[in-house]
Amino acid sequence: MAVEEEGLRVFQSVKIKIGEAKNIPPYPGPNKMRDCYCTVNLDQEEVFRTKTIEKSLCPFYGEDFYCEIPRSFRHLSFYIFDRDVFRRDSSIGKVAVKKEDLQKYHGKDHWFPLQPVCADSEVQGKVHLELRLSELITDSGVVCHKLATRVLECQDLPIVNGQCDPYAVVSLLGPSRSEAKKTKVKRKNNNPQFDEIFFFEVTKPLSFTKRQFDVEEDDVDKLALKVDLWNASNLKFGDEFLGEVRVPLKVLGQAGVHDAWYFLQPRDNGNKSVKADELGSLRLNIVYTEDHVFPTEHYNPLRDLLLQSAHIQPVSASAAHILGEVCREKQEAAVPLVRLFLHYGKIVPFLSAIAHAEISRTQDPNTIFRGNSLTSKCIDETMKLAGMHYLRVTLKPIIDEICSDHKPCEIDPVKLKESENLDTNRENLRQYVDRIFSVITSSGVSCPTVMCDIFFSLRESAASRFQVDADVRYTAVSSFIFLRFFAPAILSPNLFHLRPHHPDPCTSRTLTLISKTIQTLGSLAKSKSANFKESYMAAFYDYFNEQKYADAVKNFLDLISSSARWDQKSIETPIMLKEGFMIKRAQGRNRFGLKNFKKRWFRLTNHEFTYHKTKGEGALCSIPIENILAVERLEEESFKMKNMFQVIQPERALYIQANNCVEARDWIDILTKVSQCNRKRLSTFHPSAFLNGHWLCCKLSADTAPGCTPCTGGLPANIQLDVDGDRETERIYSLYSTYMSKLVKMQEACGSKSVYDGPEQEEYSTFVIDDPQETYKTLRLVISAVQTLEQQHTQYKRDKFRKTKYGSQEHPIGDQSFQCYIRQQSESSTYSI
């Protein structure tokens, strides 16, 4: 979800690898071990939770999490909890990274020491204050000064134990005074509107002869206003602290007026600091990305250069190939390139061109596509995007079974447990391999069309290059579909969204053995047993040394790489797309029934959207996909509840509350995508609920009244290929900009090769340059387009800096990232506007 800023869209996303924790303090009891899990939080809102690792003080999680961030935030936080079956789970420690510090750790594994979790430091939200110093004349003719403090509103306060009933305490503090006044409690509202005014006497009465308004500086310097936010609690432990703001009265200045937003801050309560590693540490890899995307016309020159890449001769002189040459990691270039070419329907010619060029440079057919080249990384990324549902329908059912059954499959005699039998384990493993091999080799007709087209191109190029090798047409394709697609998905199903979490060690070992065997079966190597270093694997593979397995692989590869274009098949078996608990409001099918809110298990397939009393039970309600007319957010004011959305049907709307903002966005996105092609989709909707006989948004009394607000923009019907072309072009621009020095060096290399036809200079040897003149021509165009975009970004930043007010709602006082930005602007060299 993008935030609009004066014609520019801002996207935030984060990709996190949660590695492991170590040196967690032992449980104070006879059993020292703990059952720990880790949560990811945007400020105080939990958006992800790992599985629980039992009986360990050094839990390994090995989980990846990616999300688009749909709102502003101040901290990305990670909490380690100890699960307690009988009581509330207890927090052990946390890692909190300020938004402005995320770039320090970008893409690097880092051990973070766990810090104590203190209620006084767990704050989020902001408050709007207005201070006014006024002069009053008393009946006796003397002048005194009163401070009028207006607490207008708060935003984004945390929800504590499922509710937020906030109030504010306003205090005037000085060396010898402390006065406190309190607002009313605002029930069930984390964005409360207080709009209450409190008066404080600030100075001693001055002589009436002092006509000019003035406050003695000493008095002002010694006084400060403090505003504390609290959550009114019915629990015996008392009210919960939500945050505070301290405003020195010297901010009033000569005008005597101060109006500003403030971020709430933690309370300094003098707690002792915890020594490093006293609570343990957590290994994380964080990649935070912020994309500032201009209107589409700004990207036309660069985008046109990129999309022409498939037709440039040689392809090594194209803009896309050059990006792969200058990036430190090929994966950096592959991700946005693939998404861009997929979006514009040009992925097959582009991949065919770069694959043909790589095959032409390959000398040994046995090493074809073995390196981490731009071609292999781009095909990997294409398969992940286009083949996700293919994987789900093919592998997910049996992967789920393996993870739930926990059958012993260890065949290494050294690792065998005393209670296990080697022959039984081999049989269990053989059955799993046979079943997975069978579902893969019989799934050819379900392989996505775009993948079939790419495989056909690979097959033809390889067969033409190595005409004496009869098997190369198979190995060129199997090196991707088996080695880089099915085998990794079996090995790490959580990375391919086949499982929510990394498997437990025993199941992970079973999946590793299956993956190794499937990979070897698909490779069509001449000597199968020679592929295994371990003797027990070579012995196990004897089960599969039959011609029928090789024939099945070849038939499958023939099918997915034939010249015929396979249409996407409508799969009759429902594919589970998303499921989880949410809270729904009764739909009112019973006229006299209470429309209360209940927690239900929701399940979305490509056929229907259902909810159940709990997981595994029969559906209480089923909504066919063709009956979903729109999916939109529901304004918070409707029920005073956050993260709500509505699934609009012909007769009524289903109101649902997701667990957090990320989950709400995910549900809205996928429901919108699966229903995108419905012929009766609405063009308008009601952003608020129908309550008390009228729509809250437009006040119309008919519950069948047409919507008053246009529906949000349509998304591509293809679930896998939801791509924003401008955003991907912006990411490519950022990569070019980051590696500008390499682009310049590549230009120098082109000049050197053009005038000097001798041995290649060592500093230029890393670049693939087949035609120096064509490559130089493309480089010149790329650099020009990048410099133009650079100027536009710089101008935007200058304009924003000039217009932005520190203390505004967008940039409250206490916004560290904005303060850093101000320092950068003030320290930068002068410029003309």
N, C-alpha and C positions, 0 to 999 in steps of 0.2 A: 504494500500500500504506500502510495507516494504522498508527500506533503507538498502542497502547492505554495510556491513563493514567487509572486509577481511573474507569472509566466514560466517559471522554472519548477520542475518536479524534483523533489529530494527523496531518494530511496535509502533506507538503512537496512543492512542485513548483517548477521553474525553467524560464523561457522566455528564450532567449538569441538575440540577433541578433549574429552574428559579421560585422562589417563589413569592415574592411581593416586591413592593417598598413602602416606607412610608415617610411622611413629605416632599413631593415634593413642592418646593416653588410655591405659587399661581401665576396665570397668571396676569400680570399687567393691569387690566382692570375691567370693571363691572362684567364680568363673570370670577370668580377666578379659575374655573375648567380647567383641561387640558385633552387632548386626547393623552395618552402616549403609546409608544411601546418600547420594549427592543431588541437590536441586540447583537449577539455574533460575535466577530471578532478575527481572527488570525492576530495579529499585526493590520494592517489597512484594512484587507480583511474581509468583512462581509460574514459569512457562515450560519447565521440563524437569523430569525426575528420572534418575537412573534406577536400575534394579537394585535390590538390597543384596549386599555381599555379606553372608553370614559367617560368624565366628572368625573374625580377622581384625587385626590392628593395622594391617597394611593392605586395605582392600584394592583390588584391581578392577576397574570399571570398563575401560576400553570402549567407550561409547562416543558416538558422534552426534552432534545436534546442529541443525541449521534452521534458521527462521528469518523471515522478513520482519523487521521491527515496525509495528504500525503506529507508534507514538513516540513522543520525546521521552528521554530518560536521563538520569544523572549517574547511576551506577549499574554496572553489570556485576551481579553478586553470585557467589557459589556457597552453599551451606552444606556442611556435613552433619547428618542426623544419625542418632542411634535409635533404632526401632525398639519400641517397647510395646509388648502385646497387651499389657493391662493398663498402661497409663499413656499420656501424651508422649509422643516421640520427643526426645531431648536433643537440643542442638549442641554440638561439640565445638564447632568453630566455623568461621566463614572467611572467604576471600572477597573483598569488594574492590573493584577496579573502576576508577572514575572514567567517565566517557572520554575526557580529553587525554587520558593516559593509555587508552587502548592501543594506539599506534606504536607505543614503546615495545609491546609484546607481539606485534603483528607476525603471525605465521611461524612463531618460534616456540619450541617446548620450553616451559618455564616452571620451576618449582616455586609456588607461592606459600609462604608461612600462613597457617591458619590463625586468625585473630579471634578474640572472645566475642561472643554474641551478647550484646548488652541492650536492654530495652531502650535506654536513653540514646543510643546511637542509631536505632532502626527508624529512620525518618524518611519521609518523602512528601512532596507537595509544595505548594507555594501559597502566600497570603498577600492580599492587596490592602495596603494601609495608606491613610491620608492624615498628615499631621499639620496642624495650623496653630501658630502662636498669635494670640490676639491680646490687645491692650484694653483693659477695663478700668473705668473710673468709679471708685466707690462713692457712697453717700457722703463720706467725709472729705471728698475731694482729692484723694490720693490715687495713684496709678498702680495697678498690679497687672501681672501677665499670666494668662491662663493658656494651658496647652489643651487643644481639642484633638483627641485621637479617635479617628473613625476606622473601625474594622469593617471593611466592605465585604470581602468574600475570600474563600479558599478554593483551591482546585487540586485534584489528584491526591487527596488524602488517602492513606492506606486503609484497607478494610481489615479490622482486627477481630479475629474469632467470628467471622461471618457477618459483622455489622460495623457501622461507623456512625456514632452519635456524637459529633464533635461540639466542643465549645472552646472559647478563647478566654484566657486570663491576661489582662493588660495591667502592667506594673510600671510605675515610675521609680527609678532607682537612683540614689545619690549617696554621698558619704554618710548622711545622717537621716535618710528617709527611705521608706519603701511603702508605697501605696499600691494596692491591687484591686482591680475591678473585673467583673466577669460577665460575659455575654450569656444569652440564652442558649440552651442545648438545641441543636438541630438534629432531629431524629432521622436515621436511615438516609444519610446524605453525605457522600464524600466530596461533594462540591458545594458546600453550604454558602448561602447568602446571608450574612449577618447584618450588615448595614446598621451598626450601633455606634453611638458616639459617647466618649467618656471625657470628662474634664479634670485636669490637674492644675494646681497652682504651681507655677514654675519658679518665680522670683519673689523676693520680698517686695512689698509696695515701695515704689519710687516716688520721688517728689513730682507733683503735678507740673512744676515749672520746667521739667525736662520734656519739652514738647516733642522732640524727634523720637520716634519709636526706636528703642535700642534695648538690648538685653546684655547685661554684663557678661563678658566672655567667660570669666571664671565660672559663673553659674552654669552656663551652657555646657562647658567642657566637663563638668563634674556630674552631669545628669545623663541618663540614658533611659529609653523606653524599651521594655521587654514584653513580648507577646508570646505566651505559651499556648499551644494547641493540645487539647486533651480529648480522649474518647471516654464518654460517660459510660461506665461499666456497672452492671448489676452483680458482678462477681465479688467475692469477699476480699480479693486481692487489691481492690481499689481501681481508680481510673488509670487508663494507659496513656503514657506520654506519647505525643505524635510529632513534636518538634517545637523549636523556638526561634525567635528572631530578636536580635538586639539592635536598636537604632540609637546611636549617639545624637543628642539634640543639636549638635553643631551642624548637622546636615540641613537645618532650617535656613541657615545663612541670613542674609539681609532681608530676603523676601518673607521669611517667616512661614513658608509653606513648603511641604514636601509630600509628594504623591508618587508612590512606587510599589511595584511588586517585589516580594522577597522570597527566595527559596528558604524553606524551613531547614534549620541546622540542628545537629545533635546537641545534647546538653553536656556541658563540661562538669562532670560530677567528681572529678579528682580520683577516679579509679586507678589502681596501680596498673602499669603497663605489663603485659605478659611477655616473657622472654621469648626470643625466636625459637621455634621448634618445640616449645613447651606443649602446644596443642597438636603438633604434627604439621604436615605440609601436603599440598595438593598439586599434582602435575597437570598443567593445562596447556593447550595450544589454541589461541584465540585469533581469529581473522575477522576483524570488523571492517565493513565497507560502507562508505557513504557516497552515493552517486548523485551528482547534480546534473540533471538532464534538461537540456534546452529544447525548445520546439523543433520539430523534425527538420525544418528547412536548414537549420544550422549544420546538420550532419550530412547534407547531400553530397558535397565534394568527396569527403572521406569514405562515405558509404558506397558511392558509385565506384570508387577505386577498388574497394574490397570486393564488391560483387562481380567485378570484371575479371577477378583472379583466374577463374577456370579457363578463360579464353586468351590469356596472355601466353605468348610463346617466347622463351620457355617458361613454364610455370614458376620456376625458381626466381624469375624476375617480377613476380606478382606481389601486390601489397600484402596479401594474406601470408604468403610464404616468407616474405621478409620479416613479418612480425614474429613468426616462429624462429627465425634466425637470430633475432636480437634479444628475445626474452631469455631470462636465466633458466627457466624451466619451460619445457614445451607445453606442459599442462596449463600454464598461465595463458598462453595464446589460444590453446585448443578450445577452452570452455566458451569464451565469447564468440569466437569464430564460428563454431558449430551452431550455436544458438542463432546467430545472425543469418547464416546460410539456410538453416532450417526454416526460419521465419519467412524468408523470401523465396523458398522453394528451389534453392540452387545448391543444396548440399551434395546431391549425387554427382553432378558434373565437377564440382570442386574436389571432392574426395577421389573421384576417378582420375583427375589430372595429377594430383600430388602422389597418388599411389602408383600410377604408371611411371612417373619420374623416379620414384624410389626403387621400383622393381628394375628399371633400366640401369640403375647404379649398382644393383646387387649382383655379385659374382657367383655365389653359391646358393642353389635353391633351398638348401637345408637351413639357411640363415634368414630366409625371407620374413620380414616384419618382426624380427626378434628384438630389435633395439627400441628405445623409447623415442621414436621419431615423431615429427609433427603428424605424419599420416596415422601412425598407430594410436596416438593420443586422441586425434580427432575422431577416428572410427570408434574408439572406446567410448567417448563422450556421446556420440550419436546413438550407440546401442543403449546406453543408460537412459537417454531421453526417450527414444522411440520404442524401446523394448521393455519398459517397466511393467506394463500390463501383460505382455507376453510372458515375462518371468513369473508374474503372480499366478496366471492361470496354469502354467506348466509346473512350477516348482513349489509354490507355497503350500498346497495341501500336504504333500509328503514331508516338507521341512517342518511344518507344524506338528505332524505326527511324530517325527524323530525327536523333536524338542519336548514333547509331552510324555512319550513312552519311556524314555531313558533306558532303552535296552543296552546291555553291555556289548561293545563291539571292539574292544581292545584286542589286537592280534599280535602285539609285541610281547613275546614271552617274558621279557625283563619287567614290563610294566603291568603284567597281569596280576590282578588281586587274588588272594587265596580262595575266595568264595566263587571265583569265576572259572569257567571251563573254556579252554582255547577253541575247541571244535564248535561249541555253541556260539561263541563270539564270532567266529569266522562265518558261520551260517547266517547269523543276524546281519552281519555286514554285507555278505553276498546278496541277501534278499533286498536290502536297501539299495545297493548299487544297481541290481537288476531292474528294480522298479523305477529308479530315477533315469537310468539309461533308456528304458522303454518309453517313458513319458516325453523325454527329449526327442528321441528319434522318430516318434510318431506325431510330433507337433509342427511339422514343416508347413502345413497349410495355415497355421496361426501366426507364422513369422511375419512381422510387419513389412509392408511393401517396400518402404524406404530401405530397410536392411537387405531385402532380397535384391534390390537394384544395385546396392553397393557390392554385395557378394558376387553378383554376376560380373561386374566390372573388374573386381580383383581376380576372379577366375580367368577371365579372358586375357588380361594383361600378363598374368603369371604363365599361362599356357603358351602364349606367344613368345615370351622371353626365354623360357626353358622348354623347348619343344621335345627334347629327348627324355624328359622326366615325365612319365605318365601320371604320377601322383601329385604333381605340384598344383594342379587345378583344385585338388582337394585340400592340401595342406595350407594353401594361401587363405582359404576360407575357414578351415578348422582352427587355425592359429588365432582367429578372433572369436568365433562363436563358441568354441569349447574353452580355449585357454584364457580368454579375456572377458567372457560373458557368463557362461554357465558355471565354470569351475569357481571363479571368485564369488559368485552369488551363493553357491553352496557353502563355501568356506566361511563367508561373513554375511549371513542373510540380513543382519541388521543394517548393513551399509547399502543394501538394495531394497530396503523397506519391506522385506519379507517377514521380518520379526521386529518387535519394538525395541528389544535390547540384545546386547551381546550374549550368546549362549553361555551356559555354565561350563566349567572346564571339561566335564565328562562328555557332554553333548558336543562341545567344540572339537574335542579329539575325534569323535565319530564323524563329524562333518569334514574334518581334515582328511581322514582316510578315504571317505567317499569322493571328495574333491580330487584327490591325487589319482584315484582309479579312473574317474570319469575323464579327467584331463588326458591320461595316457590312452584310454580307449578312443578318444576323439582325435588323437594326434596321428594315427595310422603309421606310427614308426615301424621300421622293419623288425627290430628286435625289442619286444615289449619289456621283457624282464630286465634288459640292460638299462632301462630308464629309471630303475629304482636303485638307490644306494643301499637300502635296507633289504636284507635277505628275506625277512618275513613278508615284505610287500611283494617281492618277486614271486615268492611261493604262493601268496594269495592270488596273484594275477593269473596263475595257471588255470583258475576257474574260467577265465574269459579268453583263453587262447583258442578260440573257435572262429571259423570263417564267418559264421552268421553275424558276429559282432562287427567285423570289418565291413561286411556287406550292408548292414543296417546303417552304419555311419556314412558310407558312400551314397546310399539312397537318400538319406536325409540331406547331405550336402548338395547332391544333385538337385533336390527339390527346392532348396532355399536359394540356389544360385543359378537357376535356369533363366533363360531369356524371357520366359512368359512373365507377365506382370500379374502378380496375385492381388486381388482385391482384398481389402480388409474384411475378414469374415465376421459376421455377427455371431458371437459366441453365446450359445443357448445356456450354458452353465453360468449362473450368476457369478460375477467377480466382485469380491468384497473390496470396496475402495477405502472406507474409513469407518471406524466404530469407536465408541467410548461413552462414558456417562456424561449427561448434561441435565439441566433442569428445564422442564417444559411447563407451560401454562395450559390448563384444561381448555380444549377447543370449543366447548359449549355445545356439543352435539345433543346433550340432554338440556332442554330448555330450563329446567328448574335445578340443575346441578350446580354446586359451587365451583367456581373457576379458580381453583387453587393451583399452587405450584408443586410439582413432584419431580423427584430425581428418577430418571429413566435411562436405560441403556439404548443408545441410538446406533443404528447400523445402516450404512449406505452401500448398495451394490449398483451395478450398471442397469438393474431392472427396477429397483424400488428403494424408498427411504422408509425405514420402520423404526418403531421404538418398542421396548420390552421392559417388563418390570425389573428384570435383572438379566445378566448375560446368560445365554443358553436357553432361556425360556421362550415360549411362543410369542409372536408379535401381538401387542395390544392394538396397534394401528399400523396400517400399511398405506403409503402414498406412492402410487406408480410414478415413475420419472416423468411420463408424459403429462401428469397432472400438476407438475410444478411450474407455475406461471411466472414466478420471479423469486429471487432470494435477496433480501436487502437487510441492512442494519435497522434496528429499532431504536428510536431516540430514548435516551436514558430517562428522560422525564416521564415516560409512559408509566413505568412501574417503580421508578427510583432504583433501578438495578442496572449495573454495568454489563458490558459484553453481551448484549441481547441482539438477536436477529430474528427475522420472520421468514417462514417458508409459505409463500402465498399460493393457495389452491383455488379452484373455481368457486367453492362455497364459503371458504373461511381462510384465515391465516393461522399458522401454528407459530406461537411465540416461544422462543428457546433462549436460555441463558447458557453460554459456554463458560468453561472454568477460568479462562483468562483471555487477554486480548489477542494473543497469537493463535490460540485454538479457535476463537471466534472467526478470525480472518481465514484460517484454513478451511473451516466448515463452509463459510460463505463462498469461497473460491471454488471448492470442488463441487458443491451443489449447483453453483451457477454453470460450471463447465458441463456437467452431465446433462443439464436440462437446456443447454444453449440452443439446440436445434428444435425444440418444441414449437410447433406452428402457432400456438395460441399464447405465446409469451407476451406479457404486458409491456407497455411502453411507459406507463406511469404507475405510481404506488403511493400509499399513505405512509410517511416516515414515522408517524406515531400510532398508538393503538386506538381502537374503538372502545371507549369506556363511557359509562353513564349516558348512553343514548346518543353519543356524537363522536366524531373523529377529533382527537385532541389537536391535530395539526391544522385542519381547515375548518373545523367546527360544523361540518355538514352532518345532518342527523340521520341520513340514510346509510345503513351499513353496506349497501351495494353501490354507493357513490363512487365514480371513477377517481383514480388516484390524483393527488394534487402536486406530485413531484415526479420529474422524469426518472425512470429507472437508470441505474448506473450503466456505463458503457458495456457493450457485449464483449465477451471473451471468445477466443477460438474454440470451436467445438471439440477439437482434438485435445484430450486431456493432457497428453504428454508434451505437447508443443506449445504451451502457453508462454510466449516470448514477447518481450518489448524490444522491438528493433532499435529504437533510439537509445534505450538504456545500454544495450549491448555495444552499439557504436561508441557511446560515451566511455564504456570500459576499455574498448580497444584504443581509443584516443589516449586514455590515462596510461596504458601500457607503452604506447609510442612515446608519450611525454616522459615517462620514467626512464626509458632506454634511449633518449635522444642522443646521448654521446655515442652509443653503438651505431645508431643510424648514420651519424656523421663519419664514424670510422669505416663503416661499410661503403660509404661514398668514396672515401680515400682508397679503399681496397679496389673499387671498380676502376678508379683512375690509374692505380698502379698496374692492374692487369691489362688495361687498355694500351699503355705505353711501354710496358716491360713484359716481354713474352718469355721470361725465364722461370727459374724456380720460384715458387710462391713464398712471399715474405711471411715469417712465422707469425707476426702479429695479426695477419689477415687470414691465416689458414683455417680458422674456425668457421668462416662463412662459406656457404655453397653459392658460388657465382658462376653460372654457365654462360651467360651473355652479359659482359660488363656494361655495354652501352644501354641495353634495355633495362638492366637493373638500376643503373644510375638515373635513367629517365623516371622510373617509378619512384625511386627514393626522393628525387627532387619534388615530385607531386605530393608525396606523403608528408614530407617535412613542411611544405607550404600549407597543406590542409591542417596539420597539427598546430602550426604556429598561429593560424587564424583562430582556431578554437581556443588556444591558450590566451590570446588577446581578449576574446569574448568572456572567458572565465575571469580574467583579471579585472575587466571592466565591471562585471557583475559584482565582484567582491568589493570593489571601490564604491560602487553605488550603494550597496547594502550597508557598508560601513558608514557612509555619509548619512543614510536615512535612519539607521537603527539607534534607538535610545536605550541606554543601560538603565534598567529598572522598569522596562516595559513588560507587558504580559509575556511576550516572546522571549525576552532576555532579562529575567528577574535578577535583582542584586543577589550575588552569591553564585552566579553562573560562571564557574571557573573556565569553561571552554570559551565563553565569550570574552572573558578577561584576557585569556591567552591570545585570542584573535586580535583584541585591541592592541596588545603589546606588539604583536607581529606587524600590524599596520603602522604603528607609530615608529617602529624601528626600521621599517623598509625605506628604500631610497625614494626621493621625491619623484613625482610623476605629474604629467599634465593631463587634464580632463577636458 
